[in-house]
């Protein structure tokens, strides 16, 4: 089969790889249809991922069609599916508490093991969800949106809560969309006027432009000095995460959606006097995938606006390398495989 392989940082090629073969019991063989390109994929290409062994087939935002199945698999051959790329052990403390998204031994397709920038992939049946009427193109967008949907669910915020999402990239926009679907009053903060312009004109969000004033001044102005009830940081930037503590109102919640490699330092007196809640959010659960798929079906998610770039498996090595540096106009890129 054909596969896009990152052999080393900066070295992305289309190769012939052995086909996966017949699926074992409990697994299905999926013909890949569409693969979204994630920020993680760009980081892998650029050599910025701290826990990755090369060479690696990337790709974890995936839709496809079941073409073969092992014993015990009830999905039908020919069925369109959404792939949950978080492979959990099923035995650790997190799995025993129905939190496979933070499994102690989690393996993420395209990161810890080879992913779906290829023609076929083997997947455990518990990680396959019927698309149930979603197009295969739309089904490939479910995973990246589920990250934000999960973060919103983790916040446990009341409808109407004054909410700030920091970072207007794909994950931040997904978080903002599902915060709005949950009834929250959402504003977006970013340093990019271009991204904020898209969020405002195309998606209808209130925005705070960090290139024109300090974040602290913008937050004070937007909230009368009170801060936001809920703050989501989706920047992947250490300084932004540390600054976000000061944007939270007394009694409010800070949700860390993105991950940074560094230690986070904050003022304990400021944290305690606010009686803040600090929440980590990792990956997503099946319920989040279901919520996202339902929201796409009912028209609450404007996917046609979010997917701005498309390519093919053959062109992906050139296009992904170019998009890693040329971000203008780019929200979400998708590889059309099948």
N, C-alpha and C positions, 0 to 999 in steps of 0.2 A: 504494500500500500504506500501511497505518498504521505509524507509527514513533514511538517515544518519543525526543524530541530535547531535549538540554540546550542551550538557546540561549545561555545565559550562566550564571555561578554563581548558584544559587538559582532559576533560571528553567527549569523542566522541563515540557514540554507534549507532548500527543499530536497529531501532525501527519499530513497526507497527504503522502507523498513518492513520487516516480516509482519504479515497480517496476524492479528491476535489469536486466531484459531477458534475452535469450538468452545463455548462457555461451559464452565464447571457447574455443578449444582448450585442453585441460588444466584446465579449470575446470568446476565444477558449480553449478547453482542449487539452493539448499537452502531448503525451507519450514521456518522456525524453529518448533520445538515448545516448548522450555523454555529459559529463560535464568536462571542464577544471578546474584544481585546481590552484587558483591564490594566489599570495602573501597575499592578503587580507584574504583568507581562513586560511592560516597558522597563521596570526596575530590573527584572531578570536579564533582559537584553543589555542593559547598561551596566550590569555587574553590581547593582546596589542591593541585591537581596542577601541578607546575612546568613541564611540557612539553606542554601541551594547547592546541589551537586550537579555539575555539567558533565555530559550533555543532557539536555532536558527538552522534551516535547511540552510546550506550554499549552494553556487553554483550559479554563474552568467554567466559563459561562457558555453552556452548551445545550443544544437541542438535537434530536436525531430520531431515528426510526429503528425499532427492534427488528433485527434480521435473523436472529437465532437465539435460543434460550436453553438454559440448563434445566435439570430436574427441579421441580418445586416452584418454578416461575409461572405465575398466572397471567402475566401480560401476554398479549397476542402478538405473534409475528406480524409486522406491518404497522404496529401501533406507534403513533407519534408520542415522544416522551420529552420531559424536561429532566435534565441530570442535576441532581444535588451532588456537588463535587467533594463534599466533606465525608471521607470514609472513616467511620468510627469503629472502635474495637468491640463495643457492646458489653464490656465487662467492667470497665474502670468506674471510679466513684461518680464521675460526671455522667457516664452512660446509664449507670444504675439509677440516677436521679433525673432521667429523661432530658439530659443536656448533651446530646452527642456533638453539638456544635463546638463544645470546648472539651472534647475527649482528650484524655491524657496522652493517648497514642495516635492522635488524629493524623491522617494523611490526606492532603488536599491534592486533587488531580491537577497536574500542571505545575505543582510546586514540590511536594514531597515524593511524588511518583509521576510518571509521564501522563500528560493530559490529552486534550482532544483536538489539537491542531493537526489533524490527520483524518484519514478516511473512515476508520473503524476503531472502536474502543470497547473493552469489556468493563461492565459496571455491575456491582451487586444490586439485586432487585430492590432492596430497601432504599436505594438511592435514585430510583427511577419513579417519576410521577407522570401519569397520563396527561397529555397536553389538553385533552377534553375540549377540542374545538379551537384552541389557540393555533395560529399559523406557526410553522416551525421558525420563521424569522422572529416573531414576537416571543416564542417560548425561550429563545436564547437570551432574552433580556431579563428573564425572571430572577436569575441568581443575583445579578448586581443590584437590582432593586430590593431584593429580599434583605440585603445588608442593612439598608436604611429602614425598612419596615421592622426588622428585628430591633434596631436601636430605639425606634419610636415606642415599640411595645415595652422595651426595658425601662423606658422613662416613667411609665405609669402616670402620665400627666392628664389632668382634667381638661375637657374641652374648653377652649377659650384661653388656655394658658399662653402667656406672652412668651414666644419662643424665638431663639436665635440659632441658626445653623451657620457655623463658620466653615467656609470652604465651599465653593460653587463648582467643584468638579462633579463627575458622574455620581460618586457616592453621596456627596453633599446634596446634589439636586434630588437624588432619590430619597434621601432622608427628609428633605423639605417637602417633597410631594406627599410622602406618607404621613408626615406630621400634619399637613393640611387635610388629608383624607380623614385623619383622626380628630379633626375639629380644632386643631391648635392655630393660634394666630402667629404666622411665621414671617420672619425677616431673614435675609441672607447677608452675610458679611464676607467679603473677599477683597484681595488686593488687585484683582483684574477687572478693569472697567468693562472689558469685552464680555467676560463671563457674566457679570452682573447685568449688563445690558440684555443679554439673552434671557436670563432668569426673569427680568422685569417685563420685557416686551413679549416674549414667547410663552412664558409660564405664569405671568401675573403676580410675581412675588415683590414685596417691598424689599429694598436693598440698602445696604450701608457700604459705601465705597471706601475701603481702607487705604486707597492711594491718595485720597483727598484730605484725610484727617486721621488722627490716631483712633484706634479701636475704642479706647477708653472714652474719648470725647463723643464718638458716634453713639456708643451705648448709653452714655448719660443723656444725650440729646433725645434718643429714641424712647427712653423710659422715664424721663423726668428725674433721672438720678437714682432710680430704684433698682435697675438691673432687670434681667430677664428671668422669668419663672423657670424656664428650661433652656439650657444651652447644649447644643451638640457640636463637638469639634470633629470635623472630617477633613482636616488639612494634612495630617501626617507630618506636621511641623512642630518641633519641640517648643519653640518660643510661643507659638500660638496656643498650644495646649496649656502651658504654664500661665499665660495671660488670661485664658478663659475663666479661671477661677474668679477673677475680679468682675466678670460680666454677669455673675449669677446673683439674683435677688436673695434677700434673707428668706430662708425656708425653701430655697430653690434647689434645682438638680442640674448637675453637669454630667453629660454622657460622653464618654470617649469612644468615638466610632472608629477612628483611625488608630494606627499603631505607630509608635516611634521607638527607636532603639535605645534612646537615652533614658536616664533616670529623670523623673518628674519632681520638681521642687516647688513647693507652695508654702504660703504663710499659714501656719497652724492657727494663730489667733483669728485671722480673717476667716478661715474655714469654719472654725468653731462658733464664732459670733453669728455667722449666718445660719448655723445648723444645716449646712449643705449636705446633700446626698451626692456622692460620687459613684458613678456607674460605669463599669466596663461593658462593652458590647462586642461580641465576637461571632463572626459568621452569621448563620441563620438556622432556623428550625423548619421542619416540614410545615408547620402552621403558617410560617411567614411566606413560604413558597405558595401555599394555597391562597393566602390573602392577596399576594401580588398578582397571581394568575387571575383571580376573580376581579381585581381592580382593573386589569388590562381589558378583560372581557367587557366590563361595564362602561368602558370609555373614560375612566378616571385618570388614566396615565397616558399622556400624549407621546407615545413612543415614536411616532413619525417625526416629531421635532427633536427627540433625544438622539436618535441614530442619525448621525450626520455624515459618516464615512463608511464606504463598503469596499471590500476587495475580495479576491479569490485566494484559494490555497496556493496556487502557483505564484501569484503576485505578492502574497503576504510578506515574504522576507524583505522585499524592497520597500513596501508600503509601511510596514511596522517600523522599520529602521528610520524611515523619513518622518513618520508621525511622532516618534520618540522625541524629536527636536522641533518639528513644525506643528505647534499646537493651535495656531490661529484657526478659529472656526470649528475646532474639534471638540465634540462632546463625547460621543460613543462611536467607535468603529467596530464593524462586524465583518467576519470572514464568512463568505458563502462557500461552503464545502460541497454539499451534495446537490 
